């Protein structure tokens, strides 16, 4: 990792190193979205990079709910929710989200990042221990650091090692928290939550699940990863995001009523920030209703996942995982080749995420293909045709992901 000196020369050197390594990030300008199609720098492309899994980000009912609310309540909350920024629309959508997760209460945050860096330091401190999966999101890692709790990282999905650590640490700490994701955003696999809940119950530890990519996608009626694994309402702390399958913005923490009351008094990223715009809460309520009413969206998502996976196998492109999820990782390895393939796909009219370190481990740069309910057969066929022509020219066939 290159350290940046706090001067102009140091910043320029760091940017140069990042560019040379193929790791320099830039921003594309998106000018409009309609379903799976976006206008990007004047070019219309099919988006296989977003988290809009159900196609709700541009749904007319969701848009109308936001517009109608803006006319009634204005744009901003105008204050933190603990002062005068708590709106009836906030409270209403929190009740909806709690019901979705099968728990008593929920609390809105401005983003998934804010939820994790707020909830984790509130729940754990210097005399506690957090057990964190090795592939947890950066916001979880930062939340663990801010908590000042002892953090013990266990290999991804390794419940045997996790239980060994829990046994070894029995009686050493005031409190114990096990933190995992429901669906891992770079690999697409689902954590075995039934076994996790059982393990936490046996060893008196709190279970904490970031279900950003499972909410409204997995489980009955989109309840999420816990329901998918048979432990609906049994996770102590659940994080969900509103800007992925729900297509709006923000996040929430769901659990007991006491948890909600505790966090609104102790989570700094909730207390010391302006409340989320009430109109966005109205948009989330509308998105939840659309997701319930239009069940075909989840059916279409899984049909598209199956079609694309079979198509990739048909052109000889092995995915790095056999897990049939809505996130399809195509590990290339080299960051520059990964970016080159993504750029050629974009030129052909398909936007696919080029994911490089530090988002993923070194030498595991990948194309991250995300599937949506609103991708058409023509979209899927076009992407497969483009990949079949580009991959042999730019990179050798993607290798199977190495064990970490």
Secondary structure as UniProt FT lines:
FT   HELIX           8..20
FT   TURN            21..22
FT   STRAND          30..34
FT   TURN            35..36
FT   STRAND          37..40
FT   TURN            41..42
FT   STRAND          43..47
FT   TURN            53..54
FT   TURN            57..58
FT   HELIX           60..73
FT   TURN            81..84
FT   HELIX           88..101
FT   STRAND          105..109
FT   HELIX           112..123
FT   TURN            126..127
FT   STRAND          129..133
FT   TURN            134..135
FT   HELIX           138..147
FT   STRAND          150..154
FT   TURN            156..157
FT   HELIX           159..168
FT   TURN            169..172
FT   STRAND          176..181
FT   TURN            185..187
FT   HELIX           193..202
FT   TURN            203..204
FT   STRAND          206..210
FT   TURN            212..217
FT   HELIX           220..222
FT   HELIX           225..228
FT   TURN            229..230
FT   TURN            232..233
FT   STRAND          237..241
FT   TURN            245..246
FT   STRAND          251..255
FT   HELIX           257..266
FT   HELIX           268..271
FT   HELIX           278..293
FT   HELIX           296..314
FT   TURN            315..316
FT   STRAND          327..333
FT   HELIX           335..347
FT   TURN            348..349
FT   STRAND          350..351
FT   STRAND          353..355
FT   TURN            357..358
FT   TURN            362..363
FT   STRAND          365..370
FT   TURN            373..374
FT   HELIX           377..394
//
